[in-house]
Amino acid sequence: MIFTEEHEAIRKTVRDFVQKEINPNANEWEKAGTFPIREVFKKLGDLGILGIQKPEAYGGMGLDYSYNLVAAEELGTAQCGGVPLAIGVQTDMCTPALARFGSDEQKKEFLAPAIAGDMVGCIGVSEVGAGSDVAGMKTTARKDGDDYIINGSKMWITNSPQADFICLLANTSDDKPHKNKSLIIVPMKTPGISVSPHLDKLGMRSSETAQVFLDDVRVPQRNRIGAEGTGFMMQMVQFQEERIWGAANVIKALETCIDQTIEYCRSRETFGVPLIDNQVIHFRLAELQTEVEALRALTYQACELHIQGKDVTKLASMAKLKAGRLGREVTDSCLQYWGGMGYMWENPLARAYRDVRLVSIGGGADEIMLGIICKLSGTLPGKRKQ
């Protein structure tokens, strides 16, 4: 991938923002289990970072996805995963379908304020009994005059406690599971919506995550994105940008883990010599650096083909799979070289170890990615003869 001066300008803007606005507060926000999302989002909106690849007509920069990719990479330099996750939900999880398939009215009402940082969004797909199995979700939206009446619940919804709207996937008919779903923009202040207390998560502690309950929630049908019954398709398209973003966001986070471990191993002596002098350690760190570089190449390739309008379902799934598994491998390996210090809750490797675990679950579990890759590679086993 060839980066221009404009790419590098965006990269520097995001990197400077992380160093100035996020990292000095990361420890405090992690302890609090929250961060001032509206204040942070407004600052990002003023910089244009929330709408890099969104249409100029609604306040975006109108650039291609490669510019968003470098922003996702630089957000990976944050000293916590929760704040970048919340930002990624806003830019690459709850707004791509709205930007691509939404009406002009919907974009003016929801997309433009989201790009400006004046509205916080969240994505409502997962349910208690239907996480990666999107087709199995139970939330319904039944027609009543010009409205929908929505009933159900959504689980693990990042940003929901402070969100202004939710991009909700619901069953709008009794058709087959892949043809009965629609994406609907639902304002979070609509009567009938309630949000649980914050979920007590293993990692991503600074992001607010909760369960959302919908009890006879009435919204106008004009809030539906695109045609009825096309929600599953739109969500699958939306997932591709989410997965590319997730892979890109991991790259520099893992490089930071390796760099911090190298520095620690240089300063920490055992048996009279620095840890880094042990061949098993410096060879392993070199191997991990190589793996991260391979992830970068895979993610960049997926991004390039996405920009060309190609179907990147397979490559995005591979990048997502690799990012999650490599994240676990890097943080576990590096933490080991910190010894007892690595086992302390506030250690940066311990935090990364907790945070990165989500990558193999959220946005489609590893097993779902493997299934997609098998299907698109023609490697699924055939039916057994009776």
N, C-alpha and C positions, 0 to 999 in steps of 0.2 A: 504494500500500500504506500502511495506517495502522499506525504503530508505537505500542505501549503503553508504560507505565512499565516493565513487565516486560521488554519488548524492549530498552529502553535500559539496564536494569540488566545484562542479559546482555552487551550491547555493551560496556559499561564494564568488566565483569569480564574479558572476553577482551582488550580493549585494554590494560588494566593488566597482565595476565599477559604479553602480548607485550613490553611496555616493560620489565618487571621481569625476566622469566625467559628470554626469547629474544634480544632485540636486544643486550643487553650481551655475549652469548656468540656471536653469529652469526658474526663473523669467525673466531673460534677453531674453531668447529664446521665451518665451510666448509673451512678448511685441513686439518682432521683427516679430513674425509670421513665424519664420523659425529657423533652427539650422544647424550647419555645418555637414550635413549628411555624407559626404564622409569621413571627419575626424573621426567622431564617428564610422561609420561602419568599417573603416579600423582598428581601435583599437579593436573593437569587433571581427573582422575577425582574427586578430593576436592572440586573446584569444581562438579562436575556437568556439565562441558562435553562429556564424551565420550558423554553420553546424553540430550541435550536433547530430541530427538523420539522417544526410545525409551520403552517401557512402564515405568510406575512400579513394576510388580510385580517388575521385574528391576533396579531401581536408577536408572532413567531419570527425567526430569522429566515425561514424558508430554505435552509441548507439541507444537504443530503445526510444520510445516517452516519457517515464517517466522522462528521463533526460532533455528533452526539456520542459516538464511541470514545473519542479522546476525552470528553467530559466525564464519561463513566469511569475510564481508566484513572483519571486524576482524583476522582472522588474516593478511589481505593487507597489513597494516601491518608485518609482520615484515621484517627486513632481509635475509632470504634466503627462497627458495621451498621449500627442502628440508624444513624442519621443519613448516611448514603442510601440505605434501604428505603427510608421514607421518601427521599427525593426521587429514587428510581420508580417508586409506586406512582408518583405524580407524573413523571415524564414518560415512562415506558410501560406502564401496566394499566392505568385507568383512563388514559387519554388517546392512545393510538387509534382505536376503533372509532372514537368520537371524531378525531381529526380526519380520518380517511372516509368514513361512511356517514357521518352525522349530517344533519340538515344545517342550513345557514343559521336558522333560528337557534338550534341547539348549540352550535359553536359560539354564537354571540353570548348566549346565556351562561354556558359552562366552560367552554374551552378558553375563550379569551381571558376570563378572570383567573383560570388555572395557570395560564402562561404568565400572567402578570404577577402571580403570587398572592392574589386577593382571595382566592378560593383554594381550599384543600380538598383533594379527591382521594377516593379509595376504590378498590376493585372487589366486587362481591361475587366470587365464584365458588370457593371451597365451602363445604359443609361438613358437619361432624361425620356423616356417613359417606361423604363423597368429596375426598380431597383431590387426588390425582385422577380419580374416575369421574370426570366432568359429566359424562353422559348419565351418571347415576344420581345426579342432584334432584332434590325433591321440591324446592321452592317453586311456587306457582304464581302466575299472574293471569287472572281471569277477567275477561271483558265485562264491563258494566257501563253501558252507554258509550260515552267517549273516553272512558277511563279504564284503567286496570286496577283490580283489587289484588294486592300482593300479600301472600302468606308464606312463612317459612323462616329460616334462619341461615346465617352465614358465619363461618368459623375462621379464626386466625386472620382477622381483617386488619391489616396494618393501616394506621392513620385514622381508623374509624372513630375513636373517641373525640377527635377534633375536626373531623371531616365535614365539609359543606355538602358534598354529594357522593353517592356511591354509584359506580357503573356496575349494575346488577344483572347477572345472568339468571333468567327464570324460565320455567316451562309455561309457554303460552298456548299450548294445545295438547291434545292426546296423541299426536302423531308419533312416529318413531323417535328415539332419543336424540338422533343427530339432526332432526328436522322440526323439533317442537320447541326450540329454545330461542329466546330473544334477549338482546341487550337493552336494558332500560336505564336511563339516568334518573335516579331518585334523590331528591333533596333530603338531607339527613334530618331536617327539622320537620318533615312531614309527620302528622299525627299517626301513631301506631308503630313508630320506630323506637326501639330502645337498645341501649348498648350495655354490655356487661362490664363489670370492673376489669381493669387491665389484667391480661393473662400473664402469669408468672413464668416467663420463658427461660430456657437454658442460656441463650445468648441474645444478641441484638437488643440488649436491655434498654437502650435509650429510645427505641422506637415504641410507640404505643400501639398495642395489638389487643383486640377484643372480639367478642362474639356479638353479632348484630341480629336482633330479633325483629321480625316484620309481622304485625298482627293487623289484618285488614287495612293495609296501607294503600291509600288511593292516590294514584298519579295519572295525569292525562296520557292518552296513548301517543300523543305527539312527542312524548319523551322517549319513545322507542327509537333506537338507532337502526336505520334501514328498514327493510321489509321484515314482517313477522316470520319467524321460523328460520332466520339466517344468523341467529345469535351464536350458535355453536361454531359455524364457519368463521365468523368475525373474531370470536375468542381464540380460535386456533391461529389465525393470522396475528392477532395481538400477542399471543404467546411467543412468537418468533422474535419480536423485538425485545420482549422481556428476557428471553433466554440469551440473546446476544449481549444485552446490557449486563446481565448477571455475570457472564463469562468475562467481559471486559473489565468489570468492576473488581474482579478477583485478582487480576494480573499484578497490579502494583501493590496490592495488599500483601500478596505472597512474596513479592520481591522485598518488601519492607521486612517481613518476618525473617527472610534469609539474611538480609543486610544486618539486622539487629543481632542475629545469632552469630554472624561472623565477628562483629565487634565484641560481643560478650566472650566468645571463645578466644579472642586475642588477649583479652584482659584477665581472664580467669586461668589461674595456674593450678595444675595438679601434678604431683610428683616432680615438682621443680621445673616444669615446662608448660607453656600455654596450651590450652586445649586444642587450638587450631593446628598445632604441630602434629597432632595425631592424624595419620594418613586416612584412617577410616572416617574421620570427621570431615576433613577438607575435600576428600573425594565425594562424600555423600552430599555436601553442600554444592559442589560443582554439578553433580547429577541433578539435584533439585532445580538449580538455575536453568539447566538445559530443558527440563520438563516445562518450566514456566514459559520459556521462550517458544517451545512447541505449541503451548496453549495459545500464546499470542498470535502465532502464525495461523492457527486454525480459526481463531476468532476473527482475525482480519480478513481471511478468505471468505468467511460467511458474510461479513459486512459488505465486502466488495460485490459479491453476487447479489446480495439483497438490494444494493443500490442499483444494480443493473436490471432489477425487476424479476430476477430468477427466484424459483421456489427454493428456499434455504432450510426447509423443515429438517432435512437430514443433517446438514452441517450445523445448524443451530442446536439441534438435539445433541450432536456429538460434542460441541463446545460446552454446552451446559453440563453434560455428563462428565467430561474431562475436568471442568472447573471444580465441580463438587468433590470428585475423588482426589484430584491433585491437592485441593485445599486441605483435605483431611490428612493427606500424606505429608505435605510440607509442614503444617502446624504441629503434627504429632512428632515428626522427626526433629524439628528445631527445638520444640519444648524439651525433648529428651536431653539435649546438650546443655540446657540451662539447669538440669538437675533439680534439686529441691526448690530453687528460686523459680523455676518454671511452673511449679505446682501451686504457687501463691495466686490468689484470686486477682489481684491487681496487676500481675505481670502481663506485659503486652502480648506475649505468646499465649498465655492462658486465655486472654480475652479473644484473641484471634481464633484460637482452638474452638471456643464456644460459638463464636459468631459464624464461622465458615461452615459449621455443621448444617446450617439451614440450606445451603446451596444444593445439597443432594436431596432435599425434600421439597422446598418451595418451588412453585412454577412447574411442577411435574417431577415426581421422584425419579431417582436413577433407573428404577425398573421400568418406568414409563418411557424414559428416553431410550433404553435398550430395546423396548418393544417397537418404538417408532423406527429406530435404525434398522432393526431386523426386517420390518415390513417393507421399508423403502430400499433395502438391499436384496430383497428376495431370499432371505435366509430363514424365514419362518418355516417350521416343520410342516409337512403336508399332513392331511388327515390319514389316520391309520385305516387300513382295510379291515373290514369286519370279517 
